[in-house]
Amino acid sequence: MSSNIAVDALPTPSAKGVNLSHFPVLALHGWGMNPAVFAGLSSHGLALQALPLPGHGSASTSGAQLNDWVDAIAAQIDQPCVLLGWSLGGLVASQLALRYPQKVVGLITVASSPYFVADSDWPGTQRRVLKQFQRALSQDLKLTLERFLALQAMGSEGAREDIRRLKQAVLAQALPNQQALADGLKLLENCDMRDDWRAIEQPWLRVWGRLDGLTPVAQKDALSLDKGQDWVLAKANHAPFVSHPQLFCDGIKAWLGLD
């Protein structure tokens, strides 16, 4: 059964008889970002290896479909791992867990959603917002990325500092490929994995920011999953590992059984 973790409490070690502490943690970033966004977590005690999404950072582009992205990432995973995916990276990670279960022994989704677009009975990002980003992307790639960073940090007490850190990560590597960014926005708009998420069998931790305006925590209740754990960070936004890095790392380590 799924369990909700009390505010300010840490997750409990994953069950299902798998000792996740023995496996490496691989991380997938979100739209428009690159692996540098996770660089500071090692100083908070969480060791992980971050992989770039297709067309981001040092990675070449892939096809436009979700499985094209999944296959490109899976080709880089040569041993079973705990897969952590943030935002769009969580969509890719969850599909990879379904498509390549032998490669994923545990799943962590961070501020991620099986369906990012708001619907009549589903909280999410308004479709018009994604359409606006699609139009803006063809006019000014860098400005579009900066606007998206501001949306991610919105709501938290340290929003200005969060934006600075996210922007620093974006500029740490080459800007993403414009076609990959366009493809990524289409994935966010069109992929609906609400039914697919119910088929995920691996130990699973879902991390939410209570102040997240892009993937509202209300999705947790709308999903009503009967597996894994839901952990809500009370003062976090769409990037909880940026706004609350120590708490985030402590929670992930607790769930992995590393503490």
SVG drawing of the C-alpha trace seen along z (x, -y; Angstrom):
<svg xmlns="http://www.w3.org/2000/svg" viewBox="-14 -37 45 47">
<polyline fill="none" stroke="black" stroke-width="0.4" points="0.0,0.0 1.0,-3.6 1.9,-5.6 1.9,-9.3 4.7,-10.7 4.0,-13.3 5.2,-16.8 8.8,-17.3 9.2,-13.5 11.7,-11.5 10.7,-8.6 11.0,-5.1 13.3,-2.5 11.8,-0.9 10.2,2.5 9.8,5.3 12.8,7.1 15.3,5.2 18.3,3.6 18.5,0.5 21.6,-0.8 23.7,1.7 22.8,0.1 24.1,-3.1 21.7,-6.0 21.3,-7.5 19.6,-10.8 17.7,-12.4 17.2,-16.2 14.2,-18.1 13.4,-20.1 16.0,-22.6 18.4,-21.6 21.5,-19.3 23.3,-17.1 25.0,-20.0 21.7,-20.7 22.5,-17.8 26.2,-18.7 25.8,-20.1 24.1,-17.1 27.3,-15.2 28.3,-17.9 25.1,-17.0 26.0,-13.3 24.1,-11.9 26.2,-10.1 24.7,-9.9 25.5,-9.9 23.5,-12.2 22.8,-11.4 21.8,-14.0 18.4,-13.7 18.7,-13.5 19.8,-16.8 20.7,-18.3 24.2,-18.9 26.6,-16.6 24.0,-14.2 23.1,-13.9 19.5,-14.2 17.2,-11.2 13.8,-10.7 10.7,-12.7 8.8,-9.9 9.0,-9.1 10.4,-5.6 13.1,-7.1 14.3,-9.0 13.9,-6.0 15.9,-3.8 18.7,-6.3 19.0,-6.5 18.7,-2.8 21.6,-2.2 23.8,-4.0 22.7,-1.9 25.0,1.2 23.9,2.4 20.8,2.4 20.3,-1.0 17.9,-3.2 16.6,-5.7 15.8,-9.2 13.9,-11.5 13.0,-15.1 10.1,-16.7 10.3,-15.6 13.1,-13.3 10.6,-11.6 8.3,-10.9 11.3,-9.3 12.4,-7.4 9.0,-5.9 8.6,-4.7 12.1,-3.2 11.2,-1.4 8.3,0.2 10.2,0.8 13.5,2.1 12.5,3.5 15.8,5.4 17.7,2.2 15.7,0.4 15.5,1.9 14.0,-1.3 12.3,-4.5 12.3,-8.0 10.2,-10.6 10.8,-14.2 8.2,-16.9 7.1,-14.7 3.7,-13.8 2.2,-11.1 0.4,-13.9 1.6,-17.5 -1.5,-19.2 -4.4,-20.4 -7.8,-18.8 -11.3,-19.1 -10.6,-16.5 -6.8,-16.8 -4.6,-19.5 -1.6,-20.4 0.0,-23.1 -2.4,-24.9 -2.0,-23.8 -1.8,-27.4 1.4,-27.8 3.1,-25.0 1.9,-26.4 3.4,-29.8 6.7,-28.2 6.6,-26.4 6.0,-29.6 8.6,-31.5 11.2,-28.8 11.5,-29.5 12.1,-33.2 14.5,-33.3 15.8,-30.0 17.8,-31.5 15.1,-33.9 12.6,-31.0 14.8,-28.9 15.1,-31.8 11.3,-32.2 11.0,-28.5 13.5,-28.7 11.5,-31.5 8.4,-29.3 10.2,-26.4 11.3,-28.5 8.1,-30.4 6.5,-30.2 9.5,-29.4 11.0,-31.7 14.3,-31.7 13.0,-31.9 15.7,-34.4 18.5,-32.3 16.9,-29.1 16.7,-30.8 20.4,-31.8 21.4,-28.3 19.3,-26.8 20.6,-29.4 24.2,-28.6 23.5,-24.9 22.0,-25.7 25.1,-27.8 27.5,-25.2 27.2,-23.2 26.1,-23.9 22.6,-25.1 20.1,-22.3 19.4,-21.6 16.4,-23.6 14.7,-20.6 15.2,-18.5 13.6,-21.3 10.6,-21.4 10.3,-17.6 10.4,-17.8 7.6,-20.3 5.5,-18.0 6.2,-15.1 5.1,-17.2 1.9,-18.2 0.9,-14.9 2.2,-12.0 -0.5,-10.6 0.9,-7.8 -1.8,-7.9 -2.8,-4.3 0.8,-3.2 2.0,-4.4 -0.3,-1.9 1.7,0.9 5.0,-0.1 6.2,2.7 9.5,1.4 10.0,-0.2 9.0,-3.8 9.3,-7.1 7.4,-10.1 8.7,-13.5 6.5,-16.6 7.0,-20.3 3.9,-21.7 4.5,-25.1 5.1,-23.6 3.0,-25.4 3.9,-23.1 3.2,-19.7 0.7,-20.5 0.8,-18.2 -2.9,-17.8 -1.9,-15.2 -0.9,-12.9 -4.5,-12.6 -5.9,-12.5 -3.6,-9.6 -4.5,-7.7 -1.8,-5.1 -1.8,-2.0 2.0,-1.5 5.2,-3.3 5.6,-6.4 4.6,-10.0 6.9,-12.5 5.8,-16.2 8.3,-18.9 6.2,-21.6 8.2,-24.7 9.6,-23.4 8.8,-24.3 9.3,-22.5 13.0,-21.9 13.1,-20.7 16.8,-19.5 17.7,-23.1 15.6,-24.9 16.1,-22.3 19.2,-20.2 20.0,-18.8 16.5,-17.8 16.1,-16.3 19.3,-14.3 18.5,-13.1 15.1,-11.9 16.5,-10.0 19.2,-8.4 16.6,-7.3 14.5,-5.7 17.5,-3.9 18.4,-2.6 21.7,-4.5 21.2,-6.1"/>
</svg>
